Amino acid sequence: MSGSEEFNIGVIDSGTTFTYVPQKFYTMLLIHFDWFCLQDKVNHCKGKRIQQASDSICFEYNEETFMEGPLKYFMSFPVLNFHANSVNNTKVSLKWFPSEYLFRHKKD
């Protein structure tokens, strides 16, 4: 994502469901998702984006559409790639797959 190189410090906390990023980076993610989803309306982002007042990016998942499970649904979203330097200045790459950044919110 253009401009993301200014964010060169981060902490990975694998013990939480939520992701916390600076507001500017969050806005960049929103723009990137909108761009990605519009590139191929048939094959990208197979769930309609749900506009919410909260600071979250939500997409609709329909079990009837994906009777075999969510794999094809997840595959329609981008893999987010992060590159940074570690503490000892070696290059580190992290691939963040949709199955890791999307989580299911069930209605009661």
C-alpha positions as CSV (number, residue, x, y, z in Angstrom):
1,M,0.0,0.0,0.0
2,S,1.4,3.3,-1.0
3,G,2.5,5.3,2.1
4,S,2.6,2.4,4.4
5,E,6.4,2.5,4.7
6,E,6.1,5.3,7.2
7,F,4.8,2.8,9.8
8,N,8.1,1.0,10.7
9,I,7.4,0.0,14.3
10,G,4.9,-2.6,15.4
11,V,4.1,-5.2,18.0
12,I,2.5,-8.5,17.2
13,D,0.2,-9.7,20.0
14,S,-1.2,-13.1,19.0
15,G,-3.3,-13.3,22.1
16,T,-6.1,-10.9,21.0
17,T,-8.8,-11.1,18.5
18,F,-8.6,-7.5,17.5
19,T,-6.0,-5.5,15.6
20,Y,-5.0,-2.0,16.8
21,V,-3.3,0.3,14.3
22,P,-2.9,4.1,14.0
23,Q,-5.9,5.9,12.5
24,K,-3.9,6.9,9.4
25,F,-2.9,3.3,8.8
26,Y,-6.5,2.1,9.3
27,T,-7.7,4.6,6.7
28,M,-5.1,3.2,4.3
29,L,-6.5,-0.3,4.9
30,L,-10.0,0.9,4.2
31,I,-8.9,2.5,0.9
32,H,-6.9,-0.7,0.0
33,F,-9.9,-3.0,0.7
34,D,-12.2,-0.8,-1.3
35,W,-9.7,-0.7,-4.2
36,F,-9.1,-4.5,-4.1
37,C,-12.8,-5.3,-3.9
38,L,-13.5,-3.1,-7.0
39,Q,-10.8,-4.7,-9.1
40,D,-12.8,-7.9,-9.7
41,K,-16.3,-7.6,-8.4
42,V,-17.1,-11.3,-9.3
43,N,-14.0,-12.9,-7.6
44,H,-12.8,-10.4,-5.0
45,C,-14.4,-9.9,-1.6
46,K,-17.2,-12.3,-2.0
47,G,-19.1,-10.8,0.9
48,K,-20.8,-7.4,0.7
49,R,-19.0,-4.8,2.8
50,I,-21.1,-3.7,5.8
51,Q,-20.9,-0.1,6.7
52,Q,-20.7,0.4,10.4
53,A,-20.3,3.4,12.7
54,S,-17.6,1.6,14.7
55,D,-13.9,1.4,13.6
56,S,-14.2,-2.0,11.9
57,I,-14.1,-3.4,8.4
58,C,-16.9,-5.9,8.1
59,F,-18.0,-8.2,5.3
60,E,-21.1,-10.3,5.0
61,Y,-20.7,-14.1,5.1
62,N,-23.6,-16.3,3.9
63,E,-23.4,-20.0,4.8
64,E,-25.9,-20.8,2.0
65,T,-23.6,-19.4,-0.6
66,F,-20.6,-21.3,0.8
67,M,-22.1,-24.7,1.6
68,E,-18.6,-26.3,1.5
69,G,-17.3,-24.0,4.1
70,P,-15.5,-20.6,4.1
71,L,-12.3,-21.4,2.2
72,K,-13.4,-19.9,-1.2
73,Y,-14.8,-16.9,0.8
74,F,-11.4,-16.3,2.5
75,M,-9.6,-16.8,-0.8
76,S,-11.5,-13.9,-2.3
77,F,-9.8,-11.4,0.1
78,P,-6.2,-10.1,-0.2
79,V,-3.3,-11.5,1.7
80,L,-1.7,-8.5,3.5
81,N,2.1,-8.5,3.3
82,F,4.1,-6.7,5.9
83,H,7.9,-6.0,5.7
84,A,10.0,-4.6,8.5
85,N,13.4,-4.8,10.2
86,S,13.7,-6.8,13.4
87,V,15.5,-5.7,16.5
88,N,18.8,-7.0,15.2
89,N,18.1,-5.2,11.8
90,T,17.4,-8.3,9.8
91,K,14.5,-8.2,7.3
92,V,11.3,-9.8,8.4
93,S,8.2,-10.5,6.4
94,L,4.8,-11.4,7.6
95,K,1.9,-12.6,5.5
96,W,-1.5,-12.0,7.1
97,F,-4.1,-14.3,5.5
98,P,-7.8,-13.5,5.4
99,S,-8.6,-16.5,7.6
100,E,-6.4,-14.8,10.3
101,Y,-7.7,-11.2,10.0
102,L,-11.4,-12.0,9.4
103,F,-13.3,-13.4,12.3
104,R,-16.9,-14.5,12.5
105,H,-19.4,-12.5,14.6
106,K,-22.5,-14.6,15.2
107,K,-25.8,-13.1,15.9
108,D,-27.6,-14.3,19.0
